[in-house]
Every structure is written in structure tokens, then in C-alpha cells.
């Protein structure tokens, strides 16, 4: 097997673990709320504490990955969040849980920017969207597996045990990754000359050199990218934080029924990530990056917004879940494309750019997650009407996507490394 696929396999496993840990609290939601006497609106604040710190540490973690290499940074990130995953199981009250989830988010921040940085170093341009699509599909596999792993553990041993177990899994992955992975393919013993030629020279930022922020912040392309991902996350984080509670308290599913139906959106998400990455790479190769990236991204977001609106309007609970699943699959077609764009326009600064994009997104996740609980209360415990603002934000995100230019490098190489002027004779 080519070495770049072996590195990808480790990143896939990490992505699965990431979402097992992240979705775990949503699946334990009703049990935790009941045991610790936490209201719906307070539960929204607990879920949003993760997204707040996740947003705050995205850019630093992405920058660290560019400077010091994703091998070291990913190892530190996973150890940190694994510790706070386990500490979640020790929560005895609302405030302890709020603090632990805040630090959990700080630890997990930077995981996907550094996954992108690894892909950028190990894969040629024409394979990157597919590679990123596979890692994001793996995250959805983690989300799909979570109910079948987490709920039985919680039913047999209590909700706390699930956090202890998944915290330990992260520690095992860290040791495996650190011993095997390398930041530069040329440093990996045994890799073939042919594979090195295919990968090309990886775009690696010089040590202690940061993204030139003054130049980047003047780019309208950069701000549109951030705005697109911010509005997208208003809709996407609902599936990670609120879906189990929505199915049980908004649609009347029992816990065992929820365990089955909650997997459906994530299964559709797997298909969306894989097909979106492949379709984008194919269209980009045939018609250019603008068509290949914009068409898949915008169409996927538009469909997801329409399906979420459909969910809010139907009274049939099974049809509602189907609409949610179709919406998640549609928006996930966009996901690998967006992270590939960060590589397209960021080049050697892919970690910093993707960290910036994800930071903007998690600000949206924080706002929507906190607001959703209050919306449910203000609307008379109506979970369906609370979906409408999220759907509108997805449609806005689709419109913004059309204006992103994946061919416009934020830091043009010629500008960054100008040719020295000839010395006069």
C-alpha cells in the first residue's frame, strides 16, 4: 500500500474517534439532564461551551501545525481532549460539566486543520478533495457507530462509563500516530521514489514563519470563505449536539428507537463526503477549480437548507428523520470541497487558513447551539419551528459559496518570494 494511504488510514481512524467523543455527550443528553437536573436552555449552554473554546483555539492550533508540523500538534491535541473526555464522566453538577466541556473543545480544536495540513503534505493536488472527503466520511462513520456503541454502554454501566472508555481509545491512537507518522514524506523510511515524485515537494512553511495576516485580511475571498462556513455551521452542529434530544423530546422516539434513527443522517453523511470529494476533483480536472469547487459546495448547501425546512413542516416523524438525513448528506457533499479550498488558496499555510475557516464556523455553532435551546422554550417547546432559522442560514451559506474563488492564492508565491533584482554592473 502506498505510504500516503497508510497515513490517510491513521487520519481516518482519528476522525472516527473524534466524532465518537463529540457525539457521545449528545447521546447521553437526556440521562445527564435528568441526573444533574439541567434545563433545556442550560443544556444548550453546555453544548455551546465546547464550540466556544473550539472556535477560540482553531487558529492557534492551525498555525502551530504549519510551524511545528501536524505530527507533533495532533499528538498533543488528542492527548488533551482524551483527558477531558474522561473527565466528563466525573461531572457532578452543571458548572463542573460546563468547565470540562469548555476545555474539551479547546483540546479538540485544531484536529481537522492539522488533518488538512497532513493531507496537503502527503497528497498531490488532484487527490486532496477525495482524501479530505474520506476523512470527513470517517467522522460520519463515527457518528453512525456512536449510538450502537454508546447507548448499550450507558444502559449497562451508566453514562459515565462511555466517557472513560472513549478517553482511553484516544491515548492509544496518539502513541500509534507519533511512532509512525512523519511531517515530510521524504523523511519516511521505505517510501518509494515514484510515490515521492507523485506527491511532489510538499508546501511546508518555514519554522517560526506565520501566515502574513495583514495581507490575508485584505482579501475579500478570505472573508467570504469565513462567512460561508460560519453560516453553514448554524445548521450542521444541530446534528452533533441536539439531534438525539430532538428525536426523543421533539419527535417522541424512545431511546432504543432513537439509537436506530439517529444513525441515518450520519450514514447519508458518509455518502455525501465521499461523493462530494470525488465529484469536485473530477469537475475540477475537467472544467477547472472554480466550477469543480463552487458547483458541489453551493448545490449541497442549498439542498440541505431546503430539506431542513421540509423537516420543520412535516408531522410524520419518520419522514422528518429522512429529510434530516438527506439534508446532512447534501451539506456533507460540500465539506471536503471547502477544506480542499483551504489547501487551494492557502498552500503551505493550509493549517492556518483551515483553522481560520473552522473558527468562523464554530462561532456559528456556538450561537446556534445556545440559541436553539432558548428558541425551543420561547416557541412553546416547539422543536420544529426552532429549525427554521437554521435552514435560512444554510441557504445564505449556499449563496455565499458562489463567490469563493479557489484559484486566488491568499499569499501568491511570487509575492512572497520575489526574485532579487539584478546587481548593476
Buried (B, 14 or more C-beta within 10 A) or exposed (E): EBBBBBBBBBBBBBBBBBBBBBBBBBBBBBBBBEBBEBEBBBBBBBBBBBBBBBBBBBBBBBBBBBBBBBBBBBBBBBBBBBBBBBBBBEBEEBEBBBBBBBBBBBBBBBBBBBBBBBBBBBBEBEBBBBBBBBBBBBBBBBBBBBBEBBBEBBEEEEBBBBBBBBBEBBEEBBEEBBEBBBBBBEEBEEBEEEBBEBBEEBBBBEEEEEBEEEBBEEBEBBBBBBBBBBBBBBBBBBBBBBBBBBBBBBBEBEBEBBBBBBBBBBBBBBBBBBBBBBBBBBBBEEEEBBBBBBBBBBBBBBBBBBBBBBBBEBEEBEEBBBBBBBBBBBBBBBBBBBBBBBBBBBBBBBBBBBBBBBBBBBBBBBBBBBBBBBBBBEEEEBBBBBBBBBBBBBBBBBBBBEBBBBEBBBBEEEEBEEEEEEEEE
